[in-house]
């Protein structure tokens, strides 16, 4: 399994970004998730698709972020709306928490 995250960038507070994670060697996006790590902080789970295909979110992003996936394209997405400065971090995609992508930087600043 290999994962390639993309879509990060600099955005103003209140703005939106869509992250993508292209995967190879998987049959389903179930079990994949997005994590983030801010400077000086531990890596935390942002959102994931469970083994049953349901979704789960960190409380801090509920109502603002949406995780989705395309099994045909083997791609995981994270739509991030109403971004806040505290969302600034390196965002990683992962497969069952064991295989990790390289990370993409998201910076929310005016």
Buried (B, 14 or more C-beta within 10 A) or exposed (E): BEBBBBBBEEBEEEBEBEBBBBBEEBEBBBBBBBBBBBEEEEBEBBBBBEEEEEBEBBEEBEEBBBBBBEEEEBBBBBBBBEBBEEBBBBBBBBBEEEBBBEBBEBBBEE
